[in-house]
């Protein structure tokens, strides 16, 4: 009888690439001498060192001895000086985090900069700072030392770069070196000093989220206007609405000819402004709007320019994106893979019963509502339309309840996901992994859920409340727990 240890060495080495986590690697290393020899180096591939006494990580001597095996390094807090003098010849990802500092800000900045200068192969840098600190030497080290930086991720509301002109210039010089920037923190671009006009042609993907109330946005928009080669752009404020006029003006000038995806947070933009933006951007693959007056003008531009290319369309909280607009999108976008809308009426489905074109759809989020006097034909057509979406992995038909005059939630009638209402038509959805119908006033029976578990074998997430009958709900809960379904999402859609 042959064993795994009889496999060629190169095959066993390849198996190590599929071990999912550090605990799995550690358990495998302890199995036998051969596995110890083949897989122990993987324990050093990703290393974390912390000032936390409960999980400090390796000491400087051990880390230096294994430095040639490290690809991903995390330093949390301000460590001993020996840690910052180590060169990691294969280091790709560097994560620098701190919540507190017992020494000076200048000392931490100097130590981090030494680490960057010694490790020129680093491509991805993450800086998470939740104390008042100004990084000058780090930004300079990034500009002068790294061979080919790719991604910069910054988070932390206390990180500042506006103490003096040199700090500001160092920060923006560093931003010009990367292909991707993910920023969340104080609004650096709209400060009184604003951005510095360097060459940002290297930048292709930008996520920018301000966590403070910034009274001026001109600097931020001017900066984005200098990023001519952007392919992905995400723009959000935590504490105010985004004005769009300046952005619309830049779009009219064909500022971003390579743009493929854009996400706009809560905005005060008008239908006309959104229409101008969509009318002058190149054909998009991804569009997301968190809020705003998305009306007929914007939809006309979306339909005319982007229907043939769009793969992700997300407007789950935009009231002005109507049921008719949603159905026209589903009926005419053959590349669509992710679709999120606020609500779709079964009455509108009956008025326009043509098959949906979005046969590639993987995620569908929309509350489907129906009039209380609509017959079984509406539900039948609804399930018939869904049955053609054989690539679906994720369905969310939850309702965001309306509030009445007495501040009580008002729930609208919705199609029932039951066998006697047409559920059996969905046996084609064998790829489904997630089903969510929160606040959807469902009254499922045990046999309905049993049918789902049989015909959707990959299902791993299921809504908690799906029956109005207390006993039936208790049996259903036991059934889905036995299956291993839970309420934790398995999907992340950006």
VENWO-V199987 format. One record per residue. N is the residue number from 0. RES is the residue in three letters. OMEGA is omega as a letter, one per 20 degrees, with the letter a starting at -180 (* if undefined). D_LAST is the distance of its C-alpha to the last C-alpha in whole Angstrom. Layout:
# VENWO-V199987
N:RES:OMEGA:D_LAST
N:RES:OMEGA:D_LAST
This chain:
# VENWO-V199987
0:UNK:a:48
1:UNK:a:46
2:UNK:r:43
3:UNK:r:40
4:UNK:r:42
5:UNK:a:44
6:UNK:r:41
7:UNK:a:41
8:UNK:a:39
9:UNK:r:37
10:UNK:r:35
11:UNK:r:35
12:UNK:r:34
13:UNK:r:31
14:UNK:a:30
15:UNK:r:30
16:UNK:a:26
17:UNK:r:25
18:UNK:a:26
19:UNK:a:23
20:UNK:a:24
21:UNK:r:27
22:UNK:r:29
23:UNK:r:29
24:UNK:a:30
25:UNK:r:33
26:UNK:a:34
27:UNK:a:34
28:UNK:a:36
29:UNK:a:39
30:UNK:a:39
31:UNK:a:42
32:UNK:r:43
33:UNK:r:42
34:UNK:r:38
35:UNK:a:39
36:UNK:a:40
37:UNK:a:37
38:UNK:a:34
39:UNK:r:35
40:UNK:a:33
41:UNK:r:30
42:UNK:a:31
43:UNK:a:30
44:UNK:r:27
45:UNK:a:25
46:UNK:r:27
47:UNK:r:27
48:UNK:a:30
49:UNK:r:30
50:UNK:r:33
51:UNK:a:32
52:UNK:a:36
53:UNK:a:34
54:UNK:a:32
55:UNK:a:33
56:UNK:a:32
57:UNK:r:35
58:UNK:a:38
59:UNK:a:38
60:UNK:r:41
61:UNK:a:39
62:UNK:r:36
63:UNK:a:38
64:UNK:a:39
65:UNK:a:36
66:UNK:a:34
67:UNK:a:34
68:UNK:a:32
69:UNK:r:29
70:UNK:a:26
71:UNK:a:24
72:UNK:r:25
73:UNK:r:25
74:UNK:a:27
75:UNK:a:27
76:UNK:r:30
77:UNK:a:33
78:UNK:r:35
79:UNK:a:38
80:UNK:a:39
81:UNK:a:39
82:UNK:a:36
83:UNK:a:35
84:UNK:a:37
85:UNK:r:36
86:UNK:r:35
87:UNK:a:32
88:UNK:a:33
89:UNK:a:30
90:UNK:r:27
91:UNK:a:24
92:UNK:r:22
93:UNK:a:23
94:UNK:a:22
95:UNK:a:24
96:UNK:r:24
97:UNK:r:27
98:UNK:r:27
99:UNK:r:31
100:UNK:a:34
101:UNK:r:37
102:UNK:a:38
103:UNK:r:38
104:UNK:a:35
105:UNK:r:36
106:UNK:r:37
107:UNK:r:33
108:UNK:a:32
109:UNK:a:35
110:UNK:r:34
111:UNK:a:31
112:UNK:r:32
113:UNK:r:34
114:UNK:r:32
115:UNK:a:30
116:UNK:r:33
117:UNK:a:34
118:UNK:a:31
119:UNK:a:30
120:UNK:a:28
121:UNK:r:25
122:UNK:a:22
123:UNK:r:19
124:UNK:r:20
125:UNK:r:19
126:UNK:r:21
127:UNK:a:21
128:UNK:r:24
129:UNK:r:25
130:UNK:r:28
131:UNK:a:30
132:UNK:r:30
133:UNK:a:30
134:UNK:r:29
135:UNK:a:32
136:UNK:r:33
137:UNK:r:29
138:UNK:r:28
139:UNK:r:31
140:UNK:r:31
141:UNK:a:28
142:UNK:a:29
143:UNK:a:32
144:UNK:a:32
145:UNK:a:29
146:UNK:a:29
147:UNK:a:26
148:UNK:a:23
149:UNK:a:19
150:UNK:r:17
151:UNK:r:18
152:UNK:a:16
153:UNK:r:18
154:UNK:r:18
155:UNK:a:21
156:UNK:a:22
157:UNK:r:26
158:UNK:a:25
159:UNK:r:27
160:UNK:a:28
161:UNK:a:31
162:UNK:r:34
163:UNK:a:36
164:UNK:a:35
165:UNK:r:35
166:UNK:a:32
167:UNK:a:30
168:UNK:a:31
169:UNK:a:30
170:UNK:a:27
171:UNK:r:26
172:UNK:r:28
173:UNK:r:25
174:UNK:a:22
175:UNK:a:24
176:UNK:a:24
177:UNK:r:20
178:UNK:a:18
179:UNK:r:15
180:UNK:r:15
181:UNK:a:13
182:UNK:r:15
183:UNK:a:16
184:UNK:r:19
185:UNK:a:22
186:UNK:a:22
187:UNK:a:24
188:UNK:a:23
189:UNK:r:25
190:UNK:a:28
191:UNK:r:32
192:UNK:r:31
193:UNK:a:28
194:UNK:r:27
195:UNK:a:29
196:UNK:r:29
197:UNK:r:29
198:UNK:r:27
199:UNK:a:24
200:UNK:r:24
201:UNK:a:22
202:UNK:a:19
203:UNK:a:16
204:UNK:a:13
205:UNK:r:13
206:UNK:a:11
207:UNK:r:14
208:UNK:r:14
209:UNK:a:18
210:UNK:r:19
211:UNK:r:23
212:UNK:r:24
213:UNK:a:25
214:UNK:a:28
215:UNK:a:27
216:UNK:a:24
217:UNK:a:26
218:UNK:a:26
219:UNK:r:22
220:UNK:r:22
221:UNK:r:25
222:UNK:a:23
223:UNK:r:20
224:UNK:r:23
225:UNK:a:24
226:UNK:a:21
227:UNK:a:22
228:UNK:r:20
229:UNK:r:16
230:UNK:r:14
231:UNK:a:11
232:UNK:r:11
233:UNK:a:10
234:UNK:a:13
235:UNK:r:13
236:UNK:r:17
237:UNK:a:17
238:UNK:r:21
239:UNK:r:21
240:UNK:a:20
241:UNK:r:19
242:UNK:a:22
243:UNK:a:21
244:UNK:a:25
245:UNK:r:25
246:UNK:r:22
247:UNK:r:23
248:UNK:r:26
249:UNK:r:24
250:UNK:r:22
251:UNK:a:26
252:UNK:a:27
253:UNK:a:25
254:UNK:a:23
255:UNK:a:20
256:UNK:a:21
257:UNK:a:19
258:UNK:r:16
259:UNK:a:13
260:UNK:r:10
261:UNK:r:10
262:UNK:r:9
263:UNK:r:12
264:UNK:a:13
265:UNK:a:16
266:UNK:r:18
267:UNK:a:22
268:UNK:a:22
269:UNK:r:24
270:UNK:a:24
271:UNK:r:26
272:UNK:r:24
273:UNK:r:20
274:UNK:r:23
275:UNK:r:24
276:UNK:a:20
277:UNK:a:19
278:UNK:a:23
279:UNK:r:23
280:UNK:r:20
281:UNK:r:20
282:UNK:a:18
283:UNK:r:15
284:UNK:a:12
285:UNK:r:9
286:UNK:r:10
287:UNK:r:9
288:UNK:a:12
289:UNK:r:12
290:UNK:r:16
291:UNK:a:19
292:UNK:r:22
293:UNK:a:20
294:UNK:a:23
295:UNK:r:25
296:UNK:r:26
297:UNK:a:22
298:UNK:r:22
299:UNK:r:24
300:UNK:r:23
301:UNK:a:19
302:UNK:a:22
303:UNK:a:24
304:UNK:a:22
305:UNK:a:19
306:UNK:a:19
307:UNK:a:20
308:UNK:a:17
309:UNK:r:14
310:UNK:r:12
311:UNK:r:9
312:UNK:a:11
313:UNK:r:9
314:UNK:a:12
315:UNK:a:13
316:UNK:a:16
317:UNK:a:17
318:UNK:a:21
319:UNK:r:22
320:UNK:a:20
321:UNK:r:23
322:UNK:r:23
323:UNK:r:25
324:UNK:a:22
325:UNK:a:20
326:UNK:r:22
327:UNK:r:23
328:UNK:r:19
329:UNK:a:20
330:UNK:a:23
331:UNK:a:22
332:UNK:a:19
333:UNK:a:20
334:UNK:a:17
335:UNK:r:14
336:UNK:r:12
337:UNK:a:10
338:UNK:r:12
339:UNK:r:12
340:UNK:a:15
341:UNK:a:18
342:UNK:r:21
343:UNK:a:23
344:UNK:r:26
345:UNK:r:28
346:UNK:r:31
347:UNK:r:29
348:UNK:r:28
349:UNK:r:32
350:UNK:a:33
351:UNK:a:30
352:UNK:a:31
353:UNK:a:30
354:UNK:r:27
355:UNK:a:24
356:UNK:a:23
357:UNK:a:19
358:UNK:r:21
359:UNK:a:17
360:UNK:r:15
361:UNK:a:14
362:UNK:r:12
363:UNK:r:14
364:UNK:r:14
365:UNK:r:17
366:UNK:r:20
367:UNK:a:23
368:UNK:a:26
369:UNK:r:30
370:UNK:a:33
371:UNK:a:36
372:UNK:r:38
373:UNK:a:36
374:UNK:a:38
375:UNK:a:36
376:UNK:a:36
377:UNK:r:33
378:UNK:r:31
379:UNK:r:32
380:UNK:r:31
381:UNK:a:27
382:UNK:r:28
383:UNK:r:29
384:UNK:r:26
385:UNK:a:23
386:UNK:a:26
387:UNK:a:25
388:UNK:a:21
389:UNK:r:22
390:UNK:a:19
391:UNK:r:17
392:UNK:a:16
393:UNK:r:14
394:UNK:r:16
395:UNK:r:16
396:UNK:a:19
397:UNK:r:20
398:UNK:r:22
399:UNK:a:21
400:UNK:r:25
401:UNK:r:27
402:UNK:r:30
403:UNK:a:33
404:UNK:r:36
405:UNK:r:37
406:UNK:r:33
407:UNK:a:33
408:UNK:r:30
409:UNK:a:31
410:UNK:a:29
411:UNK:r:29
412:UNK:a:31
413:UNK:r:28
414:UNK:a:29
415:UNK:a:30
416:UNK:a:28
417:UNK:a:32
418:UNK:a:34
419:UNK:r:36
420:UNK:r:34
421:UNK:a:32
422:UNK:a:30
423:UNK:r:32
424:UNK:a:30
425:UNK:r:27
426:UNK:r:29
427:UNK:a:27
428:UNK:a:23
429:UNK:r:24
430:UNK:a:21
431:UNK:a:20
432:UNK:a:18
433:UNK:r:17
434:UNK:a:19
435:UNK:a:19
436:UNK:a:21
437:UNK:r:22
438:UNK:a:25
439:UNK:r:25
440:UNK:r:29
441:UNK:r:29
442:UNK:a:32
443:UNK:r:32
444:UNK:a:35
445:UNK:a:35
446:UNK:r:35
447:UNK:a:32
448:UNK:r:30
449:UNK:r:32
450:UNK:r:32
451:UNK:a:28
452:UNK:r:28
453:UNK:a:31
454:UNK:r:29
455:UNK:a:25
456:UNK:a:26
457:UNK:a:23
458:UNK:a:22
459:UNK:r:21
460:UNK:a:19
461:UNK:a:22
462:UNK:a:22
463:UNK:a:25
464:UNK:a:27
465:UNK:a:28
466:UNK:r:32
467:UNK:r:34
468:UNK:a:37
469:UNK:a:37
470:UNK:r:39
471:UNK:r:36
472:UNK:r:33
473:UNK:r:35
474:UNK:r:36
475:UNK:r:32
476:UNK:r:31
477:UNK:a:33
478:UNK:a:32
479:UNK:r:28
480:UNK:r:29
481:UNK:r:31
482:UNK:a:29
483:UNK:r:26
484:UNK:r:24
485:UNK:a:22
486:UNK:r:20
487:UNK:a:17
488:UNK:r:14
489:UNK:a:13
490:UNK:r:10
491:UNK:r:6
492:UNK:a:4
493:UNK:*:0
